[in-house]
Amino acid sequence: MVAYVSYLDPDKSKRLRAQVGLAGKIHLKAFRGVYPSEFIRLFFVQAADPFLNLVDGDKLRVYYGGDPTQLSVQAAGVMENHVTYFKTLYESSPNDTLEMPYDWGGWGVDTDF
């Protein structure tokens, strides 16, 4: 899983961090919560040589040589697994229904008005 995404500051002086929250999304001031796979495609991150920093301590360069036209296959796989995991964990399926724990009786059965 991705812990945070680091990318170069626009003036290229230091690396900035974008932390991944509990729902697996990155929240910044101007953007709603986005998954890391969407975050790295933002115009200011794409040109800033982003790195994926994983929970186990590994670092993956997202683009080969920092070139935003060449996405690393390994980074793409990690981001796909990250999104799949959190979508199945936090987003409900349309087949999920709430069931009444007790039959209250008469609801929808009684047509005698």
C-alpha positions as CSV (number, residue, x, y, z in Angstrom):
1,M,0.0,0.0,0.0
2,V,1.1,3.6,-0.7
3,A,1.9,5.6,2.5
4,Y,2.6,8.9,0.7
5,V,3.7,10.4,-2.6
6,S,6.7,12.7,-2.7
7,Y,7.4,15.2,-5.5
8,L,9.7,18.1,-6.2
9,D,8.7,21.6,-5.1
10,P,8.1,23.9,-8.1
11,D,11.3,25.8,-7.3
12,K,13.1,22.4,-7.2
13,S,14.6,23.1,-3.8
14,K,13.0,20.3,-1.8
15,R,10.6,17.3,-2.0
16,L,7.1,17.7,-0.7
17,R,4.9,14.9,0.7
18,A,1.3,14.2,0.1
19,Q,0.1,11.8,2.8
20,V,-2.5,9.1,2.1
21,G,-5.4,9.1,4.5
22,L,-7.2,6.3,6.1
23,A,-9.5,5.9,3.1
24,G,-6.6,5.5,0.8
25,K,-6.9,8.9,-0.7
26,I,-4.8,12.1,-0.8
27,H,-6.4,15.3,0.4
28,L,-4.9,18.7,-0.6
29,K,-6.3,22.1,-0.1
30,A,-7.6,22.7,-3.7
31,F,-8.5,19.1,-4.6
32,R,-11.0,16.6,-3.2
33,G,-9.8,13.3,-2.0
34,V,-8.1,11.5,-4.9
35,Y,-6.3,8.1,-5.1
36,P,-2.5,8.2,-5.8
37,S,-3.1,7.0,-9.3
38,E,-5.1,10.2,-10.0
39,F,-2.8,12.4,-8.0
40,I,0.3,11.6,-10.0
41,R,-1.5,12.7,-13.2
42,L,-2.1,16.2,-11.9
43,F,-0.2,18.8,-14.0
44,F,2.0,20.1,-11.1
45,V,2.9,16.6,-9.8
46,Q,3.4,15.0,-13.2
47,A,6.3,17.3,-14.0
48,A,7.8,17.1,-10.5
49,D,9.3,13.6,-10.6
50,P,6.9,11.8,-8.2
51,F,7.9,8.9,-6.0
52,L,5.6,6.4,-4.4
53,N,6.6,5.6,-0.8
54,L,5.1,2.4,0.4
55,V,4.1,1.3,3.8
56,D,6.9,-1.3,4.0
57,G,9.5,1.5,3.3
58,D,10.2,0.8,-0.4
59,K,10.3,3.8,-2.8
60,L,9.2,3.6,-6.4
61,R,9.9,6.2,-9.1
62,V,6.6,6.7,-10.9
63,Y,8.0,7.8,-14.3
64,Y,11.2,6.4,-15.9
65,G,13.9,9.0,-15.6
66,G,11.3,11.6,-14.5
67,D,9.8,11.7,-18.0
68,P,6.0,12.0,-17.5
69,T,5.3,10.1,-20.8
70,Q,6.8,6.8,-19.5
71,L,4.9,5.4,-16.6
72,S,6.6,2.6,-14.7
73,V,4.8,-0.7,-14.9
74,Q,5.7,-1.6,-11.4
75,A,4.3,1.7,-10.0
76,A,1.2,1.3,-12.1
77,G,0.6,-2.2,-10.6
78,V,1.1,-0.9,-7.0
79,M,-1.3,1.9,-7.6
80,E,-3.9,-0.4,-9.1
81,N,-3.7,-2.8,-6.2
82,H,-4.0,0.2,-3.8
83,V,-7.1,1.5,-5.5
84,T,-8.7,-2.0,-5.7
85,Y,-8.1,-2.7,-2.0
86,F,-9.5,0.6,-0.8
87,K,-12.5,0.6,-3.1
88,T,-13.5,-2.9,-1.9
89,L,-12.9,-1.9,1.7
90,Y,-14.8,1.4,1.8
91,E,-17.2,1.6,-1.2
92,S,-20.4,-0.4,-0.9
93,S,-21.7,-2.6,-3.7
94,P,-25.1,-1.9,-5.3
95,N,-26.1,-5.4,-4.3
96,D,-25.6,-4.7,-0.6
97,T,-28.9,-4.1,1.0
98,L,-29.9,-3.3,4.5
99,E,-32.1,-5.9,6.1
100,M,-34.5,-5.3,8.9
101,P,-33.4,-7.3,12.0
102,Y,-37.0,-7.6,13.1
103,D,-40.3,-8.1,11.2
104,W,-42.4,-5.2,12.3
105,G,-45.5,-6.8,10.7
106,G,-48.1,-5.1,8.6
107,W,-45.7,-3.0,6.6
108,G,-46.6,-3.4,3.0
109,V,-48.8,-6.5,3.8
110,D,-51.9,-4.7,5.0
111,T,-53.9,-3.3,2.0
112,D,-57.0,-2.6,4.1
113,F,-57.2,1.2,4.1
